Amino acid sequence: MKLLKARLITINFLEFAVWGAYLTSLGAYLAGIGLAGKIGWFYAIQGIVSLFMPGLIGIIADRWIQAQKALSLCHLLAGLFMGAAGLYAFSSGQPDFAVLFSLYTVSVAFFMPTIGLTNSTAYSAMTAAGLDTVKDYPPIRVFGTIGFIVTMLFVNFTGFQNTAAQLLTSAVLSLVTALYALTLPKCPVSGKGESRSIVDALGLRAFTLFRQRKMAIFFIFSMFLGVSLQITNGFANPFIQAFGKLPEYAGTWGVDNANALISLSQMSEALCILLIPFFMKRFGIKGVMLIAMFAWVLRFGLFGLGNPTMPGVILFILSMIVYGVAFDFFNVSGSLYVDRQTPPAQRSSAQGLFMIMTNGIGATIGTLGAQAIIDRNVLARPEGVAQIDGWHESWLIFASYALVVAILFWIFFRDNEHQSQTLQEKDRILNDPEGMTV
């Protein structure tokens, strides 16, 4: 049992270390090579490929190829193309947007499905070993966040956050992950030997979840909340570094080490993951997602009010801390909820559908919308105070959006399962106040 957990810890560490090498620093690199107006596209493409790649690969993992083998193949291809992107950027000096973006896009297309595949592989192995995924998976998943933090700090203190070396770092880690994935426990392929309809063969049963009103509302609001997911990843680093153009902020630790400052967000995430089992059982999916939504309001709002020096930097730090709640309580809890609400044969497909709604449609709309707002409020203004004011206005717009989504979710979503479990628990306590029944 301990060996299994150690193996799952390792794959989670590597999975998110690959992403951490560039996700929060790519925007600063792009701004430095004159592609500030294209940052949104580099993050939106993650959403665009998530519209079909996680679902497609998830279907294949459900029906024809073991999930751990699909995970390995995806990382192999992602690593090769990310390496090509990094080498091209270095060799050209001033890379052409079309070439760099194309190589990056293919890499991301194969990387995005690996998040859902990592979850599916872990859930399958844990279920086969008799472990409770709700209780036992979050402490394992926390090491994914640790891996993300390690590579964030690595690219920060090596100076890679402002160069294409971050892409090469990600490529190497992806190739290592591809090899390690082959050592993971085998996942069953549900479709083998069965006579299936075309719908079953293509894994489209996962989309029938929309027939359930509760699940349809859950997936729709997952999309709405997914709008927020990539905004700070793409724009927080260039925002903080923009303060360096003002004399009073130039040379401050936060400006020079923006990625390290942002890493506080992931440190908070690592701690907040451990709270998920309690909050899921105590408040249910609706309560947990509401907490996440209001945390996004604070995440953006505090950015809109802070700066890299005292006392404004305290607001930045608070924004980093609240990010753990905003991200974990939505992403991890949502993934666990989908796993519990779907039959085993559809779980990889359902995880792919969850990715489509969040990191697909939601993230695409969010990053392109954020880029449009920043183009108008920031890039259209002269450098200096005017741009900083524009940044603050933009963050407050994002906070207002998150607040509206939270209110609408509170009105429309019903978690009847949690209400039923709560009533059963109350009945148990009333009928057995001393806890004598086993």
Phi, psi and omega in degrees: 000316179295323179296318179299314180298321179296321179292320179289326175298317182296315182293325177292319178301310182293318182307311185271343172295323177303315183286320183296340182295335184221344192300319183264354183245348182300322180300319179294320178297314181297319178298324182289338180254019175083018180246032181301325180284355181250000182305314181304324180292323180293332177269327178294327182296332175298322178288320182297313180291335178287349176293332184227329186292312179299319179295316180296311180293325177297319177299315179298319180292327178289323194254324192231324184238136178302140188302321183291331176286321176297322178299316180296314181297317180297318179292324178300310182291320179299317181294319181296316182285327176292322176297320178297321178296316180295317180294321178296316181299319179292316185289330183274335182078302177240082188297144175286135183304313186299316182290310181299316182295322180295312179297317179298319182298315180297319178299312181296325180300325179271338179282318188304321178295340185291338179294310177294323179294324176297317177298312182298318179298317180294313181299319180297313181294320181290320178296318179296331180270001179080020180270153177271114184296324181294321183275318191265340183283317181307317177296336176281315182298334181300333180287341171295317178295321178298318177299319178299315181296317182302314181285329173302311181293324179299311181289335177290305188280347172269352182083006182290343185297341179247015180225172179285355179298334177298326179290321178292324177299314179298319181298314180299315180296324179294321178292322176297318180296323179301318179291316184293326182301331180291345181268356185285159178303145181290137177260139180292147174255109192295331188275354185295130174077006182257148173271116189234151173286173178299321180300316179293318183297325180272356179073022185283356179301332180301328181286345176290348176299337178291346176290335177275121185304317182298315181289324178298314179296320179301312182292323179295315179287336172299321177295314181299318180285331177300337177304327185278342195300317188260358185298309181287330176300319183278327192242349181295316182296310177297328177298310182294318180292337179296334178296337181296344178279354176257132184305323184289344180248344183301133178083000178289156184300317182297319179293317183283339182231052184302319182294323178294320177297316180295332181298341174301330177298314181288329175296319176297320179300318181300321180284321184291333177304323183292343180274346188299314180305316180296311184292324178297316181284330183277320187245347181076175185295324181296314180296318181294317181290327175296317177300317179298317182295317178290332175294324176295324176301314179292320180306308182287318184298320179292325173299321182290346183247348188262178175203170188282001179242164178293141357271359184299330181294336177298322178294323175299313182297318177297323177297320178294320182295316184288342179300324180303317177292315183301315184280307186295312185296339176267301188294306185289314180296320178297319178296317178296321179297315178299319180298322182283337185264359184237149177290156184307321184292345183249001191294317178297319178295319180293321176296323176296321178295320177299319178295321179300315184288325184268289182282353177266268184299311184300309183294325178297310178299318184296312184287321178291322176295318179296319178299319180296318179294317180290324175303316183284315187274334187244296188293337179280354182254158177293150180299149179117216185301320182300318179290320178298318176300321178295322175299313181299318178298319181296315180298323180289329174295316179297320179297320180296320178299312181300324179294317179298317179298318180299316181295316180295321178296317179300325182284318193260334186271136177236129179252079185295328180298315180294320179298319179295317179296323179295317179295319178298320179294320178296318178298319180299317181295319181293320182278340183219063187299336181268356178069034184276336183286134178255000000 
